[in-house]
C-alpha cells in the first residue's frame, strides 16, 4: 500500500503545505505510537460540505473584481479546491443581511400575489450562480427561516424572538412552500429545509422562538401537509438548527411514530461547546436520522479576531468530534465577509474563510480555509466513516473509506512534533505529525 500524506502549517500566519509519498511495510507486531485504521468497522456515509450564501456574502461578492469572484468561487466549489456542493440560504433576512427584508409583508395578501424575489435576485442569486458555474452543475440548497413576516408574529417585530401566531401557522407553511417553489421554478435544486434557525434564541436580530412541542405541531399539522399539497415532500426536513447541548432532548420530544417519516435528521450549531456526546446519543436513540451541522463561525464577541491559528484549530477540533459521532453534512456560515466581519445589520460581526478588504479591494484567505480544505477536499461524497484507534489524546483523528481508498485527517494542536505509525491490518507506515498542524492522508493499494 502507498500513502500520500499532506500537511499544512502556519508560521507567523504564512501557510506552508507539503506532500509526501510513503510506502507501507510489514507491521512486525508494533505496539507503541500507533494510529490503527479499521475499514471493517463502518459508520455514517458522508454527504458533503458547503457554506452559506447570505445577503451579506452576496453583497460583498458584488464588490469584487471578476477575477476575484472567479478565484473565490473556484476555491470553494471547483474540483481542485474545497469541492463544496452544498449551500444554506436564509428565507428572508437574517443577521447577515444589510437590512430587514421580506418577500411579502402584506397581511392582506393571502394568496401571495405581491410575493417578490427582488432582494434574493439582487445579491444572493449572483453568488449562487457563480458557485454553480464553478461547480459545473446544480448545488444542493438548504433553506432556513430566521423569522416569519412581522404581521405573523406575537411581538410585531422580526427581531427579539417573539412567536408565530397560531392563526398564521397554515399561512407560514404556505409561505415556506412558496419560497421553495420560487427557487425550483428558476432551476435551483432545493433539497433540504430546517423549520427554524435557533428556535431557543431570543436574538437582537431576526428570530422566532418555539418549544419542541410547538415545532412538532408546526411540522406535523402544517408544514408537512403543505409540502405534500404542493408536491414538495421530497425535501429533507431537519429539526432543531441550534446548539448541540439540547439536540437530544429536541429529538426525543419530536420524533415519534407520527413524525418519524417526515424527519430526515437533526441540524445543529457549535456555539455552546463540544457536546459530542449529545450527537452520539441522538445516533444511538435514532440511528436512521442524519446529523447535519448547519452553521459554524468564529464570533468576534466570543473569540479574538486575531487568533488566526487558534480559530482554525477550533474548527478542526469540532469537525473531527462531530464526524466521529455521526455527522454526515457540514455547512459553514458565510462564504465571505468584509474586513470587519460584516456587513451585519445589528453589528454581530464574525469571521469567515474568506474576508474581502473593501478599502484595499483585497481578497484574503484565512487559516480556517486552509484547515477546512483538509476535510472537504479529501473526504469524498459517499465515503463511509471507519473505525480508528489512537495512542494519544494529543492527536485527533477521523477516517473514511470509498471504493477501497482510505482517507484520514489528523489534527495536532500541541507545540511538539509527534511520531505516529499508521497501521492497517498487518502493514504500517511511519510519519511525523508536525506541531500545530493539520494533515490528510490518502491510502491506496
Steps between C-alpha positions, in 0.01 A plus 500: 500500500601860441430814703474854363541717809426874486570741787414866552667724756485874564805689620441870571174463309676370187367171363729216401359180349720200421424155357696177547472163324563212742494119483346267756714220644426189704357582843742281705262500799561865593318612817601863556430829322221345294198639326313195376235509228217246486321505162278211613336732757262719301286791616326794326537593135627850422260714295724802458616847599389854427442855619230764527397744228362789703395850398822632657723249323329578170545873552874463572527272196347776287787734597773269368669510164407228254836330559443496877148364457632213288785434743268473800234293323759258360671472837177396670313309231759395244625143470854603590396703804268441795255298289196655671165399352259614773370846589271633769284802421279695743130540433470881510749706700727382780768676707737471203285720280552865424152572636170333574304371201207269431372353175145597593419730793134563415266343755207544261677306221372155592593345162848661478421703192763752613764235576830636365844344458655837415734506801608138448573581136709803597775337708435131568440366149813652339722329760300177468533509121877555521526208742306270268713606205817412694346172613387412150150397597215552743581550867284352775327784686369502857258778595462626858265768639611745771160663545155495342371832362434756772122483476508128583684550833383563854751779560450680167876501440745294294749532787492407870341158472126508515286207389303403192133581558288184502264640239791543254652154523331386178592817314861478619520142372367621162754786502785252548368289211480810282867572573598148397293529182662834409845339509392184321316693229833670425672165468671490840525173690340550843537170683498582873306715745534586867183621670657783700848636558583496874148446638618561858678828417339833588746695287549870435470403134241304297370220723195302605472263794327163529481225756573152370129418525409812301748410227357148494149636443625739231671213317230236537186707450612780270838484324494132406142509363585819305810340349291200394229726358751671268696186412800612704516212746826378345663777707704367794388667825745560785398603849662712774759704301652629824785417737589141585425509873125437453492310172424168674204633700356666189527176304339296778206740525421524128594167342229237550290262293295792362792717392796273431429466127493880469844553656834439328711598798623757748681821406733660753738791564821509705482822704441343844798264496592143403207290625613214277330260741163656415552409134599148599177457698290623208663239273452228761137592565410579136751315279310576178517879550780707349709755685559825310712792617311795359708789633842574652718810514737687727291764676711805576290558813641172640839447334788718388494597135881491500541144632524368146651160577299441816175573317588254223589237759162548671333424167701182442448378858125544468497344153679185612287464812178541301610260226599236753154518658305468176487833313443448128459860377701814582375843389714791616359850552577796266715423196650850513477814715670838511815593693309551829284188471189660353290660376249411768194712574540458878879503527533126569837468327662162425791342317474318168741284298531787252500868598495785250672825592263755349753783543786322324279285271697197622367145537654338807515127578481408870665211683153352537482448125830313502379273780156434349668402172652194667149369565290608203765440233600153618183346653289418198123500469389141557799410716418297812659570836709214633640401838811669643711435808769751610775481757469853642239767555754754374391395152143515366417267212215405268504263201281406203494240221362508147561244227796354685670839554557598863516868599590625846544841662728565798497815714795586724426804718808453717838673479690176438560276203344159570611169346231272361486162332183470288401133518242315295473122525863372497662802337612838634672820394689749717422872490589800713200716581635852518416730788201732452403328177216337314568208267312281257602158381374299203576127497475304176603151403 
